[in-house]
């Protein structure tokens, strides 16, 4: 009996890449062993992605699509796909639709899965042509994430992974407002193994991840898995409060011995520094309060406009 694989691919303005990735993945899967189906999640595309998906679904019986009512973000699009997985699927492969997650890696992922691993995740190896700033900021993100959170996510962890059917109920149960599936994948446990890959070339379109989105994604990842930033803010406040006490003896000495306390410039710098520190601490607290506020509304992570599932 053939094993059934569902391949989740969130797409946003990828009309030209869809036929290419269907063909590329089809060439890597041994159809004598596996039955596979594609589930594309159209995350509010503004081009002809939805029309292309409908055409592909008519042309190929194993192609399905979910169209979201607007752009809910990559992680929520993946969650929509996970929630719609059929119970008869034996495993799910999640990957991007821009071909930078190489389909040629799928046979190796399936091989590791057949060896008994419940989750096979990938680690991206950056090539020399990656911009220096992007490479350094990515490395800094993972170092900060691991220091400031309660999980260990390897540098280069990507949203290209295979999960076994026994993990489906766990992934479907997540109802967090700010999903960070790379961290949640490590958090859930199970038997896991990693595979390194070199990103493929994007045939069409442009990357959707700007530096602004990367920073926001980093903050979501850190605040989703730890309260350490709050403790750090508390420790900073305690440290500078104790340090400020060292200034008291100098003030008393100057008062009694008639030595004026000079240093208007240093006073302004000190006030500015502590003012900035207080705003930073309030910002950290605000992030957590904001997450609580949005979570309390209990709004859905996504809204499906139409689907052929």
N, C-alpha and C positions, 0 to 999 in steps of 0.2 A: 504494500500500500504506500502511495506517495505521501511525503510529508508536505504540509501546506505552509507556505510563507506569505506573509503580508508585508509589502514594502511601502512605508509611509514616506511621502515626499512633500513637504510644504513648499509652495511656490508663490512668488510674488513678481509679476511682470517677467515671466520666463517663457513667453509664448514660443520662442524659437528653440529653446532647449528641451522642451517636453518630448517631441518626437525622437530627438537624438538620445536622450537618456533612456527612453523605453527600449530602443534598439540596442543600446550599449549594455543595459542590464540583462536583456533577453539573451544576449550572446554569452553571458558568463554563467548562467544557471543551467544545470543539467536537468532537462525536462523529463528524463526517464526516472529521476529520483524525486524531483520536487514539482509540485504545483505552485505557481506563484501568482499573486494578484498585486496590482498597483493601486494604491490609494493616494491620490494627489489632493492636497489641501490648498485651495486657492485662497490666499490670505489677503483678500481685498485688492486684487490686481486692477490696474487702470488701463491695461492694454487688452489684447485679445486672448489672454491666457484661458479665460473661462470658455470661450468659444472653441479654442483648440482642444481643451479637455473633453468637451462634449463630442467633438468629432472623433477623437481618439477612442472614447468610450463606445461609440457606434462601430468603429472599425475593429476594435479589439475587445473581446468579451471579458478579458481579465483586467481591464482598466476601469477604475472607479474614481469618482471625484467628490469632494466636499467643498462647496463654495461658501465662504464666510461672508457675513453682511458688510464687513469693513475690515481694515487691517488691525488685527488684534495682537500682532507680534509673533515672531518665530516660535517661541516656546508655547504660547497658547494654541498656535496652529498645530503643533505636534500633539498637544493634549487633546485637541479635537479628533485627530486621527486615532490616537490611543483609545479614546472613549468609544470609537465606532468599530473597533476591531471585532471581527466575528469570532465566536467562541471556538470554532473549529480550526482556527489557525494554530499551528504548532510553534511558530516563532514570528517575531516582527523585526524587520530591519528598518531603522530610521536613517535617512540621509537627505542632504540638500539636493536641490534640483538644478544646480549650476555646473555639475560634473567635476567640481573640485573635490568631492568625495568620490574617489575612483571606484567605479563598478567592478574593476578587475580584482578588488580586494574581497568581494563577496564570497567566492569559493573558499577562501581561507577562513573567513568568519564562520561559514557553515561547517567547515572541518572542525574548528575549535568547539563549536556548539555540539557536534556529534560526539566529541570526546567527553562531553559531560558538563561543559561550562554553561551556566544559566545566563550570564551576561558577557558579551564580547564587545568591548569598547575600544575606541581608536585614539591614538596620540599623533597629532600632526607634527611632522618634521619640517621646519621652515627651511626653505631653500635660500641660497645666497642672494637671490633677486628680491627678497622681501624687504620693503623699506626699513631702514635702521630704526626709526622711531616706533613703527608698528611692532617690530620684533621686541624692542626693549619694553614697551608698555605692556605687551602680552606677558612677558616674563615677570614684570613687576606685579601684574594682576594676580598671577598664580602664587607668587611669594606672599603677597598680602593676604590673599584668600586663605592660604594654609596657616598663616600666623594668627589671623584674626577670627578664624572659624574653627569648628569642632570636627571638620572632615579634612581629608588629605586628597586633593585633586592634583594629578600629575600635570606638569607643564605640557601644553599642547592638547589637552583633552578636548574632544570635539563631540558634536551631536551626531556622529556617525557610529551607530551601535546596533547590536543584535540583542534582543531580549527573549527569553524563553516564555512559553505560555504560563508557567507557574508564577511568573512575576506580574502578569497582566492585572490581576485584582489589586495589587499594591499600587501600580502606576495609575490605575483608574481611580483609586481612592483619594489621590491628592486633589485638594481644592484650594490650594494657596493662591493668593492674588498675584504674587511675583514669583512665577515658577523659575527654577534654575535646575534644569534636568541633569546637567553635568554633575552637580553636587548631589542631587537626589539619587542618581544612579549609584554613586559610591555609598550613600547613606543606607540604601535598602539592604545592602549585604548580598547574600547569595554567593555562589561560586563564580568569580569573575576572572577575566584575563584581558590583557591589553595587547593591541597590535599597532605597530607604527606604520604610518603611511606618508607619502609625499603628495601634496595636493595636486590635482590635475589642473589643466588649463581651462579657463572659462571660455567657452566658444562664443557666446553672445551675452550682451547685457553688461551691467556693472554691479560691483559689490554693493549690497544694501547696508553694510555695517560701517557707519561713519565713526570718527573718534568720539563724538558725543554719545552715540549709542553704545559704544564700547565702555565708556566711563559709567554710564547708567547701568549697563549690564553687570559691571564689576561691583557697583554699590548694592545691587539687588542680590548678587551672589553672597557677598559678605554679610549683609544684614539678614539674609534668609536662614543662616545656619549658626549664628552666634550672637550673644549679647556682649561679647568682649569689647566692642567699641564703646559701649556704655561704661564698662569698668575702666577702660583706658581714660575716658573723660573724667571719671571720678578720681582716678589716681593722679592725673595732671592737676586737677583742682587742689587736691591735698598737698601735692609737692610744692606748688607755687604758694600756697597759703603758709606752709611751714617756712619756705625760703624767705617770704616777706617779713617774718618775725626777726630775721637777722638784721633788718634795717632799723629796728627799734632802738637798740643800744647806741647806734650812731646818731640817731635823732636826739636822744636824751643828752648825750655827750655834747653835741653842738649847741643845744639850748642852754646848758649850764655854763659852758665855757665861752659863750658869746661868739661862736664861729658860725657864720651864716651857712645854710645848706644851699650850695650853688648847683646849677645844672638844670636850667629850664629845658634845654633840648633833650637831655636824658629822661626828664620827667614826662615829656610829651611822647617820646619813644616808648616808655614803659606803659603809659596809659593806652597807647595805640596797640601795643603788643597784647596786653591783657584784654583789651576790648575785642580784638580779633580772636583771641583764644576762647573768650566767652561765647562769641557768635558761632565759632566752630563747634563747641560743645552743645550749644542750643540746636545747631543744625543736625548733629548726630541724634540727639533726643527727638528732634522733629521727624527725622526719617522713620524712626520706630513708631512714633505716634501716628504718622501718616499711613504706615502699613496697617496698623491696628484699625484706623478709621476706615480705610478702603475695604479691609477684610470684613469689618462689621456690617457693611452694606450687603454683603453676600450676593453680589452681582455675579452672573455667569462669566467664565473666562473667555467665552466666545459665543457667537450666535450664528447658527447655520442658516444660510439663505436658501440653498437648494443642494440636493445630493442625489446620486443614483444608487446609493447603497441600500 
